[in-house]
Amino acid sequence: MGAFLQKHVNYKQYTVTNILIMKQVFFTGLILVVALLKVYSQTTEAEKQLKTQKSDTLLGWEKGGMVNINVSQISLTNWSSGGRSSFALGSMLSLYAHNKMKNSLWENYLDLGYGTMKQGKGSEWWKTDDKIDFTSKFGYIAAKKLYYAALVNFKSQMANGYKYPNDSIKISGFLSPGYLLGALGIDYKPGDNFTLFFSPVTYKLTIVTDDTLAASGAFGVEPGETAKNELGGYLRVFMKRNLMENITIQTKLDLFSNYLKDFGNIDVNWEVLLSMKVNNYISATLSTALLYDDDTGIIIEEDDGTKNSYFSKVQFKEVLAIGFSLNF
């Protein structure tokens, strides 16, 4: 009985801690958006005129992208302080295609990322990054800077993920999970480098095609099911600014709340990318990703071998990379 009460107290403490963390995340995101909005609003009259001229003359398709490849190596021979030799390879590809028409705008984005590393001789390659993120948004002008809009977003990964250092336990894969989101709403777009999209009607589908993961109820699906359906509200904010010469920051924040279950609990996907360009081909990037999904539980194994299921923890990833970069 005492052990049960102790676990119950620990669970309550964990829940309160999780709520406090989410409040900090929410207010930090809000402060960042407000600060960047203030920076964005400080545009000179000459810049406004240039934007007006550009919008009047550049109709049709605009396409481009960026590729980034970085390599890092550590080689140790008879190193008295200890350590292990390592080799890491990371890559990122970002593409866009926009079709600007007189009364409408169709925007498409594709972001791919993959990273791997190896530590020591004879060791296996471990995955460090894996990302597929596609977004397509169509907007029809409703008023100045305001569009009626429809958005589709797909997220998944390319390769299997394992519970390293044990590479026999598979914890993810292509379409395990996969996320498909469709939304109808309003898009506020005062310029090319800022957009705020709000949808009161959003459908979110979580897919888990791996039989073992589906049977365990991974990523919030019911055990044995391969999909989870959600209907809720959705907010998406994107902003990109030049902080100074050759230094650019961009941020993307996605918030979703399910109407049908625990409305008010918010799923968060927040990405920030800081790019520092050395020359036309060399750049340094600092990227962060913060994730929180209220419906996705994790299993924590105690010292005595028992397992307790908790709500999802806040996930955070940070990558600092220096390497080859090309914009086109």
C-alpha positions in Angstrom: 0.0 0.0 0.0 2.9 2.4 0.9 4.6 1.7 -2.4 1.3 2.4 -4.3 0.9 5.7 -2.5 4.5 6.7 -3.1 4.0 6.0 -6.9 0.8 8.0 -6.8 2.5 10.9 -5.2 5.4 10.7 -7.7 2.9 10.7 -10.5 1.1 13.8 -9.1 4.4 15.5 -8.7 5.3 14.6 -12.3 2.0 16.0 -13.6 2.4 19.3 -11.7 6.0 19.6 -13.0 4.8 18.9 -16.5 2.1 21.6 -16.3 4.7 24.2 -15.0 7.1 23.3 -17.8 4.3 23.7 -20.4 3.4 27.1 -19.0 7.0 28.2 -19.3 7.1 26.9 -22.8 3.9 28.8 -23.7 5.0 32.1 -22.2 8.5 31.8 -23.7 7.0 31.2 -27.1 4.6 34.1 -26.7 7.4 36.5 -25.6 9.5 35.4 -28.6 6.6 35.9 -31.1 5.8 39.4 -29.6 9.5 40.4 -29.7 9.9 39.3 -33.3 6.7 41.0 -34.3 8.1 44.2 -32.9 11.3 43.7 -34.9 9.3 42.9 -38.0 7.1 46.0 -37.6 10.2 48.3 -37.6 10.4 48.5 -41.3 11.5 51.6 -43.1 9.3 53.4 -45.6 11.8 52.5 -48.4 11.5 48.8 -47.6 7.7 49.1 -47.7 7.9 50.7 -51.1 10.2 47.9 -52.4 7.8 45.3 -51.0 4.9 46.9 -52.8 6.8 47.0 -56.1 7.8 43.4 -55.7 4.2 42.3 -55.0 2.9 44.1 -58.0 5.5 42.8 -60.5 6.5 39.3 -59.4 3.5 37.1 -60.2 3.9 33.4 -61.0 6.2 30.7 -59.7 9.1 31.4 -57.4 11.3 28.4 -56.5 14.5 27.9 -54.5 16.1 26.1 -51.6 19.1 25.4 -49.5 21.4 22.3 -49.0 23.7 22.0 -46.0 26.2 19.2 -45.4 28.5 19.1 -42.3 31.1 16.7 -41.1 32.9 16.4 -37.8 35.7 14.1 -36.7 37.6 13.3 -33.5 40.7 11.1 -33.8 42.5 9.9 -30.6 45.7 7.8 -30.5 47.2 6.9 -27.2 45.3 9.8 -25.6 46.0 9.7 -21.8 42.9 11.7 -20.9 40.7 9.1 -22.4 37.8 9.4 -24.8 36.8 7.8 -28.1 37.4 8.6 -31.7 34.2 9.6 -33.6 32.9 10.6 -37.0 29.6 12.4 -37.6 27.8 13.4 -40.8 24.7 15.6 -41.0 22.7 16.9 -43.9 19.7 19.2 -44.5 17.7 20.0 -47.6 15.1 22.8 -47.7 13.0 23.5 -50.8 10.2 25.9 -51.6 7.9 26.6 -54.5 5.4 29.5 -54.4 2.8 30.4 -57.0 1.6 34.0 -56.6 -1.5 34.9 -58.4 -3.5 38.1 -58.5 -6.0 37.1 -55.8 -4.4 34.0 -54.3 -1.2 32.4 -53.1 -0.1 28.8 -53.1 3.0 28.0 -51.0 4.8 24.6 -50.8 7.7 23.7 -48.4 9.7 20.5 -48.1 12.3 20.1 -45.3 14.5 16.9 -45.1 17.2 16.2 -42.6 19.4 13.2 -41.7 22.4 12.7 -39.5 24.5 9.8 -38.3 27.6 9.2 -36.2 30.1 6.5 -35.3 32.1 6.2 -32.1 35.3 4.1 -32.0 36.5 1.3 -34.3 34.1 -1.5 -34.9 31.1 0.4 -33.6 27.8 0.8 -35.4 26.4 3.9 -37.1 23.9 5.6 -34.9 21.2 7.9 -36.2 21.2 11.5 -34.8 18.7 13.2 -36.9 15.8 12.1 -39.2 13.1 14.4 -40.6 10.5 14.7 -43.3 8.3 17.8 -43.1 6.1 18.8 -46.1 3.6 21.7 -46.0 1.3 23.0 -48.7 -0.9 26.1 -48.1 -3.4 27.8 -50.5 -4.8 31.2 -49.7 -7.4 33.4 -51.3 -7.3 37.0 -50.4 -10.0 38.2 -48.0 -8.7 41.6 -47.2 -5.3 43.4 -47.2 -2.7 41.0 -45.7 -5.5 38.5 -44.9 -6.3 35.2 -46.7 -8.9 32.5 -46.4 -6.6 29.5 -46.3 -6.3 25.7 -46.4 -3.2 23.9 -45.1 -1.9 20.3 -45.4 1.1 19.2 -43.4 2.8 15.8 -43.3 5.6 14.7 -40.9 7.5 11.5 -40.6 11.1 10.1 -40.8 13.1 8.1 -43.4 14.8 5.3 -41.4 14.2 3.1 -38.4 15.1 4.5 -34.9 16.4 2.3 -32.1 16.9 2.5 -28.3 20.6 3.0 -28.4 23.0 1.5 -27.4 20.6 -1.5 -27.8 20.1 -1.5 -31.6 17.8 -4.5 -31.4 14.9 -2.5 -29.9 13.0 -0.6 -32.6 11.2 2.5 -31.4 10.3 4.3 -34.6 10.3 4.1 -38.4 8.8 5.5 -41.6 5.1 6.2 -40.9 5.7 5.0 -37.3 4.9 7.6 -36.5 3.5 9.6 -39.4 1.4 12.8 -38.8 -1.0 14.2 -41.4 -2.8 17.4 -40.6 -5.5 19.3 -42.6 -6.8 22.7 -41.6 -9.1 25.4 -42.8 -8.8 28.9 -41.4 -7.4 32.4 -41.8 -3.9 33.4 -42.7 -2.4 36.8 -41.7 0.5 37.5 -44.1 1.9 41.0 -44.0 5.0 40.0 -46.0 7.1 37.1 -47.3 8.9 36.6 -43.9 5.9 36.4 -41.6 2.7 34.4 -41.5 0.2 33.6 -38.7 -2.3 30.9 -39.6 -5.2 30.1 -37.3 -7.7 27.2 -37.9 -10.7 26.5 -35.7 -11.4 23.3 -37.8 -8.3 21.0 -38.0 -8.1 17.3 -38.5 -5.0 15.5 -37.2 -4.2 11.8 -38.1 -1.4 9.9 -36.3 -0.2 6.8 -38.1 1.7 3.8 -36.8 2.2 1.1 -39.4 4.7 -1.0 -37.5 2.8 -3.9 -36.0 5.0 -4.2 -32.8 4.8 -0.5 -32.1 1.0 -0.4 -32.8 0.4 -3.4 -30.5 2.2 -1.5 -27.7 0.1 1.6 -28.2 3.1 3.8 -29.2 2.6 7.5 -30.1 -0.8 7.7 -28.5 -2.7 5.2 -30.6 -4.9 2.6 -28.9 -3.0 -0.7 -28.5 -3.5 -2.8 -31.6 -4.7 0.2 -33.7 -2.7 1.7 -36.5 -4.2 5.2 -36.4 -5.6 7.9 -34.2 -8.0 10.6 -35.3 -8.2 14.0 -33.7 -10.3 17.2 -34.3 -9.2 20.4 -32.8 -7.9 24.0 -33.1 -4.5 24.8 -34.7 -2.2 27.8 -34.7 0.9 28.1 -36.8 3.4 31.0 -36.7 6.4 31.4 -39.0 8.9 34.3 -39.0 12.3 35.0 -40.6 14.5 38.0 -40.0 18.0 39.2 -40.7 19.5 40.0 -37.3 22.6 41.5 -39.0 24.7 41.0 -42.1 25.0 37.3 -42.9 23.1 36.3 -39.7 19.5 35.1 -40.1 17.0 33.6 -37.6 13.8 31.9 -38.4 11.3 30.2 -36.1 8.2 28.0 -36.7 5.7 27.3 -33.9 2.8 24.8 -34.2 0.1 24.5 -31.5 -2.8 22.0 -31.6 -5.5 21.2 -29.0 -7.9 18.4 -29.4 -11.6 19.3 -29.0 -12.7 15.7 -28.4 -10.3 14.8 -25.5 -8.8 17.0 -22.8 -9.5 20.2 -24.6 -7.0 22.9 -23.4 -4.0 20.5 -23.4 -1.7 21.8 -26.1 0.6 19.8 -28.4 3.7 21.9 -29.2 6.2 21.7 -32.1 8.6 24.7 -32.0 11.7 24.9 -34.2 14.3 27.7 -34.3 17.1 28.0 -36.9 20.0 30.5 -36.6 22.1 30.7 -39.8 25.5 32.4 -39.9 27.0 32.6 -43.3 30.8 32.8 -43.6 31.0 33.0 -47.4 29.0 31.6 -50.4 29.7 28.0 -49.5 30.6 27.9 -45.8 28.1 28.5 -43.0 27.3 27.7 -39.4 23.9 26.8 -38.2 22.3 26.4 -34.7 19.0 24.6 -34.7 16.7 23.7 -31.9 13.5 21.7 -31.7 11.0 21.5 -28.8 8.2 18.9 -28.9 5.4 18.1 -26.6 2.4 15.8 -27.3 0.0 15.4 -24.4 -1.5 12.2 -25.8 1.8 10.3 -26.3 2.9 8.3 -23.2 6.3 6.9 -22.5 7.3 3.8 -20.4 9.8 4.3 -17.6 11.4 1.2 -16.1 12.0 1.3 -12.4 15.0 -0.3 -10.6 12.9 -3.2 -9.5 11.9 -4.0 -13.1 8.3 -2.6 -12.9 7.1 -0.2 -15.6 5.1 2.9 -15.1 3.4 4.9 -17.9 3.5 8.7 -17.7 2.3 11.5 -19.9 4.8 12.7 -22.4 7.8 14.7 -21.3 9.0 17.8 -23.1 11.5 16.7 -25.8 14.3 19.0 -26.8 17.0 18.7 -29.5 19.9 21.1 -30.3 22.3 20.8 -33.2 25.3 23.1 -33.9 26.9 22.5 -37.3 29.5 24.0 -39.5 29.9 22.9 -43.1 29.1 23.3 -46.8 26.0 25.4 -47.6 24.5 26.3 -50.9 21.4 28.5 -51.6 19.7 28.2 -55.0 
